[in-house]
Amino acid sequence: MRQCLQTIRIVAVLLVLSFTLSALATADDVLVVHYKRHTGDYDGWTLWTWDAASGQASQDLERTGEDDFGLVFELTRADYGDGTQIGLLPKYMEWESKDPPDRIWTADMGDEVWILSGLPQLFTEQPGEEAMGTDTGDMLTVHYHRPQGD
């Protein structure tokens, strides 16, 4: 009877350890991408992603949330080949617009990155106010009319 109880305890400990290791592996497999647009217009914006090593496994991801910075996207690295290089490109609707250039995440960048609209960098820390240019006085809106209407 004692031997049976001891075996049950060992199995229980092994199960708990297995679940804990599985949860840790899953947490390491997730890449969190934050995306900020200066104008704050996020409706219709998604994140186009692909395995940058092979050019395959492309996916259009919807936001998983929103924080003080902007949109939040979560990617499972295992969905992108060996998960060591993932291409990131914010896009609007069905490619009506995009926020170039292509940005490439690599495993040495960590599990969380930030994209700031209009800048080519992929930040490994949340950009400060100086990078974000909170003064919108430099913005210019141009309206034009083409006589041919095209």
N, C-alpha and C positions, 0 to 999 in steps of 0.2 A: 504494500500500500504506500509506504514512504517513497519507494522508488518511483512509483507512478506519479505521485505529487511532485517529486523533484523533476521528473521528465516534463510534466505540464508547465512548471515554472520556467524551465529552460526554453521550451517552445514559446512561451509567452514573451520572454525577454528577447528572443531572436526575432519574433514578429514585430515587436515595438522598435527594435534596432533597424529592421528592414524598412519599416514605414518611415522612420526618421531619415535614413540615408536616401530613400526615394524622394522625400520632400526636399532635401538639400540639393539633390541632383536636378530636380525640376526648377528650383529657384535659380540655379546657375544657368539654366537653359533659356531663360527669358531675357530679352533685350527690351528695355523701356526707352522709347523715343518721345521727346517733348518737342512740340512745334509751335512757334510764335509768329503771328502775323501782326505787323505794326498797326494795321487798321482794325484788328480784332474781328474781322469777318470770317467766321469759320464754317458757316453752312456750306455744304457741298465739297469740302476739302477732305481728301483721303491721303493715304500714304502708299505709293507704289513701291514694292519691294521685290528683290530678286537675289538669287545666289550669284554674287559678283565674281566668284571664282570660275563658274561655268557659264554664266549668262542664262541659266535655266531657273525653274521654280519661282516664277514671278507671281505675285499676289497683290491685290488691291485691298488694303486694310482700312476698315472703319476705325474711328477713335474708340478707345476703351474708356476714356474719361476726359476730364478737363481739370487743370489746376491753375494756380496763380500765374504760371508762365504762359499757358495756352492749352493746346490739345495734347493728349497723351495717347500713344499707341504702344501695344505690347506685342512683341514678336516671339515666337518659339524658334530658337536658333536651329533646332534639329530639322525644321521644315525647309532649310536652305542648304542642302548638300552637307558638307562637313561643319557648317555653321561658323566658319572663321572669317568670311567676308560677305557682307550683306549690303546690297545697294539700296539707297533710300532716296525717294524723290516725291515731295508733296505735289499733289495734282488736284485740279478742280474739275468736278463732275466727270464727263467722258473726254478728258483731255482738252477742254475748252481753254484751260490755262494750266501752267505748272510753275513751280518755284525752283528753277535750275540753279546750279548745275547738279548732276548726279553726285550724291555724297556716298562714300563707301565707308562703312563701319568695319573695323577689324577687331579681332578678339583682344588685342592689347589695349583697346580703348575702354574696357570695362563694360558693365552691364546697363549703363544708362548714359544717353547722349541727348544733346539739345541742338535743334535746328532753328536758326533765326532767319526769317524771311529776308531775302535780298543779299545775304552773305553766303559765300561759298563754303565756309568752314563747317565742320561737324565738331561741336564743342563737347568736351568730356566733363565739363563742369558748367553749371548754369551761368550764362553770360551776365556780367554786371551791367549796371545802368549805362556805362560808357560805351559798351558794345551795342546796346539796344537803341541808343539815340532817342531818348524819350522826347526830345524837342521836335515836334512835327512841323516847325517853321520851314524846314528845308524841303517839304513835300510840294510838288507841283502837279496840278491836274490840267490836262490839255484836252480841249474839245475841238474837233475839226469836222469839216464837211467836205466830202469829195463830190464835185459837180456831176460825175458819172453815177453816183449813188452806189458804187461797189466797195 
